[in-house]
Amino acid sequence: MIPPGLLISAPASGTGKTTLMLGLLAALRAEGVAVQPFKSGPDYIDPAFHTAASGRASFNLDSWSMDRARIEGLVGNADGAELILGEGSMGLFDGVAKPGACGNGASADVAALMGWPVVLVLDVSGAAQSVAATALGFREMRPDVELAGVVLNRVASPRHETLVRAGMEAVGIKVFGALPRRVEIEMPERHLGLVQAGEQENLPDLLGQAAAFVAAHVDIPAFRAAARGTLQNPPAPAKITPPGQRIALAQDNAFAFVYPHLLAGWRAAGAEILPFSPLADQAPDDSADCCWLPGGYPELHAGKLAAAAHFRKGLRDFAETRPVHGECGGYMAMGAGIIDKEGTRHEMAGLLGLETSFAKRKMHLGYRQADLNAPIPGHSTRAELRGHEFHYATILAEPDAPLARITDANDLEVPETGSVREFAGGGRATGTFFHMIAAL
């Protein structure tokens, strides 16, 4: 039985969605309530925080890259929970201009598909009754998206809260709570978003603070009572062909960005995942039949990776006879070299000729569709893949054969084609700058 749900969203990024989400998850877990978290959109950092706070694996739901059946199949993972909480990305209605599989990537698409009412987090600093006009606009924007109410964030004083509440009452919008500003429990960030959950040594303490903070300022029983949902009998999760039956998967602070639904899908198909740590100078397991290097922050660990001789030689030996694929940071680590932000070049594995630099940052951001020119593990030539690219690397050289024709969400071709190189022993090295979400 699928439990009722709510989607936590906001007018924009940086408004306080994640603080509220994590505080609610941790507070409800402390009360013994089983909550299933989800993340709307392609963000691959927040789900790890959700999992730490709730004790249940969190999955991404993306309306541009995934069709309705895939989204519904993933929501089926909530079976056995008492409540679903989804966290939106950016603003509630923010997406791309051209719709994809079942929407334009907006959090509102997921709320409408699943019938989850929206709780809007509003930054009320610098305004009072006028904030109600913002909430009213969000309530009226899409008739198929229900606004359950709001949580006021960054409230300056009791008087300020009274004024904002008066505005909400005037337009009939429910206020679930009011959060005063508390900088000490805001999660540290870096250029791609939050610092990864695995790097937060004091994460249990931060989650405990967030739980106490939210429990003290939000009417959690009223919040739970607002949850609803239309999905009753979800389909079985869509099958995901694994890249191999025994997958050597790089997993450490340099290579942590892999979508949870992919790992779950690979395991459901019977694949065995064999993690190894390049930062610990470990090579991929020789019994694996493919190697997958996820994205992450190799530029922050470039010196250590350059010194990991056993890892680099092991990866080159593996690629002679078997496929190796890298996404974004993994792709960069497979290349010839990375120049860090100080301008120092660090030698990488050399499976591909890719050279990247962080000395002059250039943002690459957006949805991507790839029409493959060569196979990658789990997908044949001409397969159409959908994913998302987000990094700040400047590409100095990408000399190998292009792996795919890559277009953005508006069907405009982008120059970051990825790379492919064949080896005499039958192996193949492939890499892309985008993170795969789903195959069409």
C-alpha positions in Angstrom: 0.0 0.0 0.0 1.4 3.4 -1.0 1.2 5.9 1.8 0.1 9.5 1.3 2.7 12.1 0.5 3.7 15.8 0.4 6.2 17.7 -1.7 8.3 20.3 -0.1 9.1 23.1 -2.5 9.9 26.8 -2.7 9.9 29.8 -5.0 13.6 29.5 -5.6 16.8 27.7 -4.6 18.4 28.7 -1.3 15.1 29.2 0.5 15.4 26.5 3.1 13.8 23.4 1.6 16.7 21.0 2.6 16.8 22.2 6.2 13.1 21.6 6.6 13.2 18.3 4.7 16.0 16.9 6.8 14.6 18.2 10.1 11.2 16.6 9.3 12.8 13.3 8.3 14.9 13.1 11.4 12.1 14.3 13.7 9.6 11.8 12.4 12.2 9.0 12.5 12.8 9.8 16.2 9.1 9.4 16.7 9.2 6.0 15.1 7.4 7.1 11.9 8.7 5.3 8.7 9.0 8.0 6.1 10.0 7.4 2.5 12.0 10.3 0.9 12.3 11.2 -2.7 14.1 14.0 -4.6 12.5 15.7 -7.5 14.9 16.5 -10.3 18.5 15.4 -11.2 20.2 16.4 -7.9 22.5 13.5 -6.8 23.7 15.0 -3.4 20.5 15.5 -1.5 19.3 11.8 -1.6 22.3 10.7 0.5 21.3 13.2 3.2 17.7 12.0 3.0 18.9 8.4 3.6 21.0 9.4 6.6 18.0 11.3 8.1 15.3 8.8 7.4 17.0 5.4 7.4 15.4 4.6 4.0 17.0 4.9 0.6 16.0 8.0 -1.3 15.4 8.1 -5.0 15.3 10.7 -7.7 12.1 11.3 -9.6 12.7 13.3 -12.8 9.9 14.2 -15.2 12.1 15.2 -18.1 14.2 12.1 -18.1 11.7 9.5 -16.8 8.4 8.4 -18.1 5.4 8.1 -15.8 5.7 4.3 -15.5 9.3 4.6 -14.3 8.4 7.3 -11.7 5.5 5.3 -10.4 7.7 2.2 -10.2 10.2 4.1 -8.0 7.4 5.5 -5.8 6.5 1.8 -5.2 9.6 1.7 -3.0 7.4 3.6 -0.4 5.5 0.4 0.3 5.7 -0.2 4.0 6.3 3.4 4.9 3.7 5.6 6.7 4.4 8.8 4.8 6.1 10.0 1.7 8.1 13.3 1.7 9.5 14.6 -1.6 11.9 17.5 -1.8 11.8 19.7 -4.9 14.6 21.3 -6.9 15.0 25.0 -7.5 11.5 26.7 -7.7 8.3 24.7 -7.8 7.6 25.5 -11.4 11.1 25.7 -12.7 12.0 23.5 -15.6 13.1 23.5 -19.2 11.2 25.1 -22.1 10.7 21.9 -24.0 8.9 19.0 -22.2 10.6 15.6 -22.0 9.3 12.2 -21.1 6.3 13.3 -19.0 7.0 16.9 -18.1 9.6 19.7 -18.2 11.6 18.6 -15.2 9.7 20.9 -12.7 8.9 19.7 -9.2 5.3 20.6 -9.9 5.2 17.8 -12.5 5.9 15.2 -9.9 3.4 16.7 -7.5 0.7 16.6 -10.1 1.6 13.1 -11.3 1.5 11.6 -7.8 -1.3 13.8 -6.3 1.0 15.1 -3.6 0.0 18.5 -2.1 2.8 21.0 -1.9 4.2 22.7 1.2 5.9 25.9 0.1 8.9 27.1 2.1 9.0 30.9 2.0 11.9 33.1 2.9 10.1 36.0 4.6 13.1 38.1 5.4 12.6 41.7 4.4 8.8 41.4 3.9 5.6 40.8 5.9 2.0 40.7 4.6 3.3 41.0 1.1 4.6 37.4 1.3 1.0 36.2 1.0 0.9 37.5 -2.5 3.7 35.2 -3.5 2.0 32.2 -1.9 -1.3 33.2 -3.6 0.4 33.2 -6.9 1.8 29.8 -6.3 -1.6 28.5 -5.3 -3.2 29.7 -8.6 -0.3 28.9 -11.1 -1.3 25.4 -11.9 -4.8 24.0 -11.2 -3.5 20.5 -11.1 -1.0 21.3 -8.2 -2.5 21.7 -4.8 -0.9 24.0 -2.2 -1.4 22.5 1.2 0.2 25.5 3.0 3.4 27.2 3.8 6.3 27.1 6.2 7.8 30.5 7.0 11.6 30.6 7.1 14.0 33.2 8.4 11.5 34.9 10.6 13.1 37.9 12.4 10.9 38.2 15.5 7.5 37.2 17.0 6.0 40.5 15.7 7.3 39.7 12.2 5.7 36.3 12.4 2.4 37.8 13.5 2.4 40.1 10.5 3.2 37.4 8.0 0.6 35.1 9.4 -2.0 37.9 9.2 -1.3 38.1 5.4 -1.7 34.4 5.0 -4.9 34.3 6.9 -6.3 37.0 4.8 -6.0 34.9 1.6 -6.8 31.6 3.3 -3.4 29.9 3.2 -2.5 27.6 6.0 0.8 28.2 7.9 2.3 25.0 9.2 5.2 26.7 11.1 7.6 29.5 11.3 11.4 29.0 11.5 13.7 31.7 12.9 17.1 32.0 11.2 19.6 29.4 12.6 22.9 29.6 10.6 24.6 26.9 12.7 22.4 24.1 11.4 22.7 25.1 7.7 24.7 22.5 5.8 28.1 23.7 4.3 28.1 24.0 0.6 30.6 24.0 -2.3 30.3 24.8 -6.0 28.1 21.8 -6.9 25.8 22.2 -3.9 26.0 20.7 -0.5 29.1 19.0 0.7 28.5 15.3 0.4 26.9 13.4 3.2 29.9 11.1 3.5 32.2 14.0 4.2 30.1 15.4 7.0 31.8 14.1 10.1 29.2 15.8 12.4 26.2 14.8 10.3 24.4 13.0 13.1 24.7 16.1 15.3 23.5 18.4 12.5 20.5 16.1 11.9 19.7 16.0 15.6 19.8 19.8 15.7 17.6 20.1 12.6 15.1 17.6 14.1 14.8 19.5 17.3 14.6 22.9 15.5 11.8 21.7 13.1 9.9 19.9 15.9 9.9 23.1 18.0 8.6 25.3 15.2 6.4 23.2 12.9 3.0 21.7 13.6 4.0 18.2 12.5 0.6 16.5 13.2 -1.1 19.1 11.0 1.7 18.6 8.4 1.1 14.9 8.3 -2.7 15.3 8.1 -2.3 17.3 4.9 -0.6 14.4 3.0 -2.5 12.7 0.2 -1.7 10.8 -3.0 -3.4 9.2 -6.0 -1.1 6.3 -6.7 -2.6 3.0 -5.3 -1.2 0.1 -7.4 2.2 1.1 -8.7 3.8 -0.9 -11.5 6.8 -3.0 -10.9 10.0 -0.9 -11.1 11.2 -0.5 -14.7 13.9 -2.9 -15.6 17.4 -1.5 -15.9 19.9 -3.5 -17.8 23.1 -3.5 -15.7 26.4 -2.7 -17.3 27.6 -6.2 -16.3 26.8 -9.0 -13.9 29.9 -8.2 -11.8 30.4 -4.4 -11.7 33.6 -2.9 -10.3 32.3 0.5 -9.0 34.6 3.3 -7.8 33.2 4.5 -4.5 34.8 7.1 -2.2 34.8 10.9 -1.7 36.2 11.5 -5.2 33.6 9.2 -6.9 30.3 9.3 -5.1 27.8 10.6 -7.6 25.7 7.7 -8.8 21.9 7.8 -8.9 20.4 5.4 -6.3 17.8 4.1 -8.7 20.5 2.9 -11.0 22.2 0.9 -8.3 18.9 -0.5 -7.1 17.9 -1.4 -10.7 21.3 -3.1 -11.4 21.0 -5.2 -8.2 17.3 -6.1 -9.0 18.5 -7.4 -12.3 20.9 -9.8 -10.5 24.1 -7.8 -10.8 26.8 -7.8 -8.1 28.5 -4.5 -7.3 32.1 -4.7 -6.2 33.1 -1.3 -4.7 36.7 -0.1 -4.7 38.4 3.1 -3.7 40.8 4.9 -6.0 41.7 7.3 -3.2 42.9 4.2 -1.2 45.0 3.2 -4.3 42.7 0.2 -5.0 42.3 -1.3 -8.4 39.0 -2.7 -9.8 38.3 -6.3 -8.8 39.9 -8.5 -11.5 36.8 -10.8 -11.4 34.5 -8.0 -12.6 33.3 -8.0 -16.2 33.1 -4.2 -16.3 34.2 -1.1 -14.4 32.1 2.1 -13.7 33.6 5.3 -12.4 30.9 7.7 -11.2 31.2 11.4 -11.0 32.3 13.3 -7.9 35.2 15.7 -7.1 38.4 14.3 -8.5 39.7 17.8 -8.8 39.8 18.1 -5.0 41.8 14.9 -4.8 43.8 15.2 -8.0 47.2 14.9 -6.3 46.2 11.8 -4.4 44.8 10.2 -7.6 48.0 11.0 -9.5 50.0 9.3 -6.8 47.7 6.2 -6.8 50.0 4.1 -9.1 48.3 0.8 -8.3 44.9 2.2 -9.1 46.0 3.8 -12.4 47.9 0.7 -13.6 45.1 -1.6 -12.5 42.5 0.4 -14.4 44.7 0.5 -17.5 45.2 -3.3 -17.3 41.4 -3.8 -16.8 40.5 -1.7 -19.8 42.7 -3.8 -22.1 40.2 -6.6 -22.1 37.0 -5.2 -20.6 34.8 -2.1 -20.8 35.4 0.9 -18.5 33.0 3.7 -18.4 33.2 7.1 -16.6 30.7 9.8 -15.9 31.8 13.4 -15.4 34.4 13.2 -12.6 35.0 9.6 -13.5 35.5 10.5 -17.1 38.0 13.2 -16.1 40.0 10.7 -14.0 40.1 8.3 -17.0 41.7 11.1 -19.1 45.3 12.2 -19.5 45.3 14.9 -16.9 43.5 17.4 -14.6 44.7 20.9 -13.9 43.6 22.0 -10.5 42.4 25.5 -9.5 46.0 26.5 -8.6 47.1 25.7 -12.1 49.0 22.5 -11.3 48.6 19.6 -13.7 48.1 16.1 -12.3 48.5 13.0 -14.4 45.4 10.8 -14.5 44.9 7.2 -15.8 45.4 7.9 -19.5 42.8 5.6 -20.8 41.5 8.6 -22.9 43.2 11.7 -24.1 40.8 14.1 -22.2 42.5 17.1 -20.6 40.5 19.3 -18.2 41.2 22.4 -16.2 39.7 24.0 -13.1 42.1 27.0 -13.2 39.5 28.9 -15.3 36.1 27.6 -14.3 33.3 27.3 -16.8 29.9 26.1 -15.8 28.2 23.3 -17.8 24.7 22.7 -16.6 21.5 21.2 -18.0 19.7 18.1 -19.2 21.4 16.0 -21.9 20.2 13.4 -24.5 22.9 11.1 -26.0 22.5 9.2 -29.2 25.4 6.7 -28.9 27.9 6.1 -31.7 29.5 3.2 -29.8 28.2 1.0 -27.0 28.7 1.6 -23.3 28.3 -1.0 -20.6 24.6 -1.9 -20.6 23.6 0.0 -23.7 24.2 -0.8 -27.4 25.1 1.5 -30.2 22.4 4.1 -31.2 20.8 3.8 -27.7 19.2 7.0 -26.6 20.1 8.0 -23.1 18.8 10.9 -20.9 20.8 12.5 -18.1 22.1 15.7 -16.6 25.4 17.6 -16.7 26.7 19.9 -14.0 30.4 20.7 -13.6 32.9 23.6 -13.8 35.7 22.0 -15.8 37.1 23.7 -18.8 37.8 21.2 -21.6 41.3 21.7 -23.0 41.4 18.6 -25.2 38.9 15.8 -26.1 40.8 14.1 -28.9 39.3 10.6 -29.0 36.5 9.5 -31.2 33.2 11.0 -30.1 31.1 8.6 -28.0 27.7 10.2 -28.9 25.8 13.0 -30.4 24.8 15.1 -27.4 21.9 17.6 -27.3 20.4 19.7 -24.6 16.8 19.9 -23.6 16.0 22.2 -26.5 17.6 19.8 -29.1 20.6 22.0 -29.5 23.8 20.1 -30.1 26.5 20.6 -27.4 30.3 20.1 -28.0 31.0 17.8 -25.1 30.5 14.6 -27.1 32.2 12.2 -24.7 34.9 9.8 -25.9 35.5 6.3 -26.9 38.8 4.4 -27.4 39.2 0.7 -28.3 42.0 -1.5 -27.1 43.8 -4.4 -28.8 42.7 -6.9 -26.2 39.0 -6.3 -26.8 38.5 -3.7 -24.1 36.9 -0.3 -24.5 37.1 3.0 -22.6 34.1 5.3 -22.8 33.2 8.5 -20.9 30.7 11.3 -20.8 30.3 14.6 -19.0 26.7 13.8 -18.2 25.2 11.5 -15.5 22.8 9.0 -17.0 19.3 8.9 -15.5 17.3 6.7 -17.9 17.3 5.2 -21.4 14.4 6.1 -23.7 
